[in-house]
Every structure is written in C-alpha cells, then in structure tokens.
Amino acid sequence: MKVGIRGKLSAVLLGVALVPVGVLGAYGIYRTTVALRRTALEAAQRAAEMKARRVEDFLQTTQEDILFLSLISPVRRLADALGEEDTLGVTRWREVVGNILGTFSQQRKVYRRLIFFDDEGRGLVQVYSDGRQAWLLRGIMDSTLGTSGPLEYNLDVSDSERRKRGKLVASILPKGVLDRVQGGGLEWGEGVALVHPDGEYLAKMGVGFRGKGLREDLPGSAVEKVLSGDAGVTSVGGDIVAYAPVLLFPKSGRKEAGYWVLVERWPEGVMFASAREYRRT
C-alpha cells in the first residue's frame, strides 16, 4: 500500500510529538554547540589569513623601501664616483650613504643587513641590525658578516648615465616583521610563528612553539597540512592550529615565487569558550 506525502508528513509530526521535550532540548543544545565550535574554527582560520595578509603588506612595503633607497641622490652620487674612479668622492658618499642606511635600518627594525656592493663585490657600505640596534660597519669592504637571510632583495644601482655600478642588498629579519605585524602582543595561551616551507621556524613568539622546527611541535599529519601552502585549521593535542601562506612577492600572486607560512596556536578551551558556556546554561 502506497503512503502519500501527506501521510508521511503526518507520521513525522506524530513522531516528533512523541519525543520528550528534554530530548529535543538536548538535541538543540548539541546542534548549537556544534555550530559555535564550527564558527570558532572558521574565525581562527580567518584570523590567520588576515595576519598573513598583513605580513604580505609589510613585505611589499619593504620591497618598495629598497627601490626607493636605490634611487636616492646619495646612492646615485656614490655610483657616479665609482664610475669616475673618484676616490675622494667614493669616500665621501660612502659615509653619507652609510648614515642614511643606518638611520633607515634603526627606524624600520626589519632589516638584518643593508649592503651596497660595488661591481667587484666589495661591500662599500654595510649596515647590520639585530632588530633592536643597527650599526654601520666601517673600514671593512672585502668581506661581510654572516650569510644571507631567508629573504633577500637585490637591486642594481646605476650611475647618471644608466651604467650599472653596483647593487643594493637587503636581508629581511623575520622576527622584526613578526614583531611589527603582531603589534599589541598576544592573547592568553596564544602562540604565533613564521615558518619556512621546510618546516624550520623563522620567527616565533608566545606558547606552543618550543622546538627549532614545526616537526618538533606538531605530529606529522598536521605538519603536512600546515606546509601544504594552503590555508586551514586543525586540532592538535588539545590545541587549535590555524595556518595560511604568506607570499614573499605579493604582487606576483604566485606561491611559486616563494612563500612562508603563518601559524597560530590556541588552547581549545580559549577557542571554544563560547560553546562550553552555552552548554552550561
């Protein structure tokens, strides 16, 4: 015997009427709690993506800074002096450019080193920084301190006749970038890190990131997700981990040009506080 749609609907309504009110209430709380947890996870992912965009904006600004520095008059004057083999002019403009780069680095606090190399590879002007203090290295040209950082910009410097006379090199200090982007500090229990695609930490602050790399702090399955180059969120050992890629050359729009990963970590109790509070009421 076939049962029409009206008959089926009547049976459903009768079934609902027979369900105890307490069961319906518990089910409603469950559904609302699930929705709140989902909302919290989505909010965590959006927060990581927004912070990653702020890092990209800052990196774009640093690229524009270096272009500006390569075009300022004292740098061009130094290039002209090199082309004219004017020893006194080179000495004079080295000092001027050094003071400018030193002041610039001290104000920005995101450059590990700013170096003007001549065409022979000598570091005529060398400014270094640890993120707190910048200093101008004087008297040494044939060698440089340390190695290049995880992100380095190189721009050719030409003289007034558009002949290449050297290059300006800027190494970015990831910790300085993270400090500037994080700004007002961290919430209770929060941790944030910039991670290289190989899993090594470039910079970190807060809790949850104790090792030298992500593989020391997260299980393999979570590490694979975080380093995939996609944005997402996952649960790890009672914590929520949200992540998003940071394009090193944002205007290109291509991860193939290079990327880092911004990772944030919170205790589940913090992220799901609203859901638990609702369950208790």
BELJO-V126578 format. One record per residue. N is the residue number from 1. RES is the residue in one small letter. D_LAST is the distance of its C-alpha to the last C-alpha in Angstrom with 2 decimals. Layout:
# BELJO-V126578
n = (N | N)
res = (RES | RES)
d_last = (D_LAST | D_LAST)
This chain:
# BELJO-V126578
n = (1 | 2 | 3 | 4 | 5 | 6 | 7 | 8 | 9 | 10 | 11 | 12 | 13 | 14 | 15 | 16 | 17 | 18 | 19 | 20 | 21 | 22 | 23 | 24 | 25 | 26 | 27 | 28 | 29 | 30 | 31 | 32 | 33 | 34 | 35 | 36 | 37 | 38 | 39 | 40 | 41 | 42 | 43 | 44 | 45 | 46 | 47 | 48 | 49 | 50 | 51 | 52 | 53 | 54 | 55 | 56 | 57 | 58 | 59 | 60 | 61 | 62 | 63 | 64 | 65 | 66 | 67 | 68 | 69 | 70 | 71 | 72 | 73 | 74 | 75 | 76 | 77 | 78 | 79 | 80 | 81 | 82 | 83 | 84 | 85 | 86 | 87 | 88 | 89 | 90 | 91 | 92 | 93 | 94 | 95 | 96 | 97 | 98 | 99 | 100 | 101 | 102 | 103 | 104 | 105 | 106 | 107 | 108 | 109 | 110 | 111 | 112 | 113 | 114 | 115 | 116 | 117 | 118 | 119 | 120 | 121 | 122 | 123 | 124 | 125 | 126 | 127 | 128 | 129 | 130 | 131 | 132 | 133 | 134 | 135 | 136 | 137 | 138 | 139 | 140 | 141 | 142 | 143 | 144 | 145 | 146 | 147 | 148 | 149 | 150 | 151 | 152 | 153 | 154 | 155 | 156 | 157 | 158 | 159 | 160 | 161 | 162 | 163 | 164 | 165 | 166 | 167 | 168 | 169 | 170 | 171 | 172 | 173 | 174 | 175 | 176 | 177 | 178 | 179 | 180 | 181 | 182 | 183 | 184 | 185 | 186 | 187 | 188 | 189 | 190 | 191 | 192 | 193 | 194 | 195 | 196 | 197 | 198 | 199 | 200 | 201 | 202 | 203 | 204 | 205 | 206 | 207 | 208 | 209 | 210 | 211 | 212 | 213 | 214 | 215 | 216 | 217 | 218 | 219 | 220 | 221 | 222 | 223 | 224 | 225 | 226 | 227 | 228 | 229 | 230 | 231 | 232 | 233 | 234 | 235 | 236 | 237 | 238 | 239 | 240 | 241 | 242 | 243 | 244 | 245 | 246 | 247 | 248 | 249 | 250 | 251 | 252 | 253 | 254 | 255 | 256 | 257 | 258 | 259 | 260 | 261 | 262 | 263 | 264 | 265 | 266 | 267 | 268 | 269 | 270 | 271 | 272 | 273 | 274 | 275 | 276 | 277 | 278 | 279 | 280 | 281)
res = (m | k | v | g | i | r | g | k | l | s | a | v | l | l | g | v | a | l | v | p | v | g | v | l | g | a | y | g | i | y | r | t | t | v | a | l | r | r | t | a | l | e | a | a | q | r | a | a | e | m | k | a | r | r | v | e | d | f | l | q | t | t | q | e | d | i | l | f | l | s | l | i | s | p | v | r | r | l | a | d | a | l | g | e | e | d | t | l | g | v | t | r | w | r | e | v | v | g | n | i | l | g | t | f | s | q | q | r | k | v | y | r | r | l | i | f | f | d | d | e | g | r | g | l | v | q | v | y | s | d | g | r | q | a | w | l | l | r | g | i | m | d | s | t | l | g | t | s | g | p | l | e | y | n | l | d | v | s | d | s | e | r | r | k | r | g | k | l | v | a | s | i | l | p | k | g | v | l | d | r | v | q | g | g | g | l | e | w | g | e | g | v | a | l | v | h | p | d | g | e | y | l | a | k | m | g | v | g | f | r | g | k | g | l | r | e | d | l | p | g | s | a | v | e | k | v | l | s | g | d | a | g | v | t | s | v | g | g | d | i | v | a | y | a | p | v | l | l | f | p | k | s | g | r | k | e | a | g | y | w | v | l | v | e | r | w | p | e | g | v | m | f | a | s | a | r | e | y | r | r | t)
d_last = (47.30 | 45.42 | 42.16 | 41.70 | 38.65 | 37.92 | 38.07 | 35.67 | 33.18 | 33.51 | 32.85 | 29.64 | 28.40 | 29.43 | 27.55 | 24.30 | 24.94 | 25.38 | 22.06 | 19.64 | 16.76 | 14.36 | 15.95 | 15.61 | 11.87 | 11.64 | 14.22 | 12.55 | 9.50 | 12.39 | 14.45 | 12.08 | 11.47 | 15.26 | 15.97 | 14.12 | 16.03 | 19.16 | 18.84 | 18.54 | 21.64 | 23.51 | 22.87 | 24.22 | 27.28 | 27.93 | 27.79 | 30.35 | 32.51 | 32.54 | 33.54 | 36.19 | 37.58 | 37.85 | 39.84 | 42.05 | 42.65 | 43.68 | 45.98 | 47.55 | 48.23 | 49.94 | 52.16 | 53.18 | 53.84 | 56.27 | 58.06 | 58.48 | 59.85 | 62.32 | 63.77 | 64.16 | 67.75 | 68.10 | 67.05 | 69.55 | 72.18 | 71.65 | 72.12 | 75.30 | 76.66 | 76.10 | 77.94 | 80.81 | 80.91 | 80.75 | 80.03 | 79.69 | 77.45 | 75.20 | 74.94 | 74.14 | 71.50 | 69.87 | 69.17 | 67.81 | 65.57 | 64.37 | 63.29 | 61.47 | 59.61 | 58.78 | 57.34 | 55.42 | 53.93 | 52.99 | 51.14 | 49.31 | 48.49 | 47.92 | 51.47 | 52.51 | 56.09 | 58.17 | 61.71 | 64.72 | 66.98 | 70.52 | 72.15 | 73.37 | 69.86 | 70.25 | 67.24 | 68.93 | 65.77 | 62.92 | 59.72 | 57.02 | 53.56 | 50.86 | 48.23 | 48.89 | 52.65 | 55.23 | 58.87 | 62.08 | 64.21 | 67.83 | 71.05 | 69.73 | 70.18 | 71.00 | 67.68 | 64.00 | 61.26 | 58.82 | 58.04 | 56.37 | 52.58 | 50.14 | 50.68 | 54.02 | 55.63 | 59.41 | 61.33 | 65.10 | 66.87 | 70.04 | 72.82 | 74.23 | 76.18 | 73.09 | 74.24 | 71.65 | 72.12 | 68.98 | 65.24 | 62.15 | 59.56 | 56.01 | 53.66 | 49.97 | 47.90 | 44.50 | 42.90 | 44.14 | 42.66 | 39.23 | 39.34 | 40.27 | 37.66 | 34.77 | 35.73 | 33.04 | 32.10 | 29.17 | 25.47 | 24.32 | 24.98 | 26.66 | 30.11 | 32.48 | 35.91 | 38.84 | 40.28 | 43.72 | 43.93 | 45.49 | 42.29 | 43.61 | 41.62 | 43.32 | 40.94 | 37.60 | 35.34 | 32.14 | 30.87 | 31.04 | 34.67 | 36.91 | 39.84 | 42.69 | 41.36 | 38.40 | 39.72 | 39.26 | 35.54 | 34.35 | 35.29 | 38.06 | 36.03 | 33.79 | 36.92 | 38.57 | 35.77 | 35.66 | 39.45 | 39.87 | 40.23 | 37.29 | 33.91 | 30.84 | 27.85 | 27.43 | 25.49 | 27.57 | 26.82 | 23.24 | 24.17 | 24.16 | 27.70 | 28.59 | 32.25 | 34.75 | 38.57 | 40.50 | 43.85 | 46.57 | 48.65 | 46.11 | 48.76 | 50.00 | 46.67 | 47.67 | 46.05 | 49.52 | 50.70 | 48.38 | 44.70 | 42.31 | 38.66 | 35.87 | 33.12 | 29.79 | 27.60 | 24.09 | 21.96 | 19.33 | 16.74 | 17.71 | 17.91 | 14.67 | 12.53 | 10.78 | 10.18 | 8.87 | 6.50 | 5.27 | 5.58 | 3.81 | 0.00)
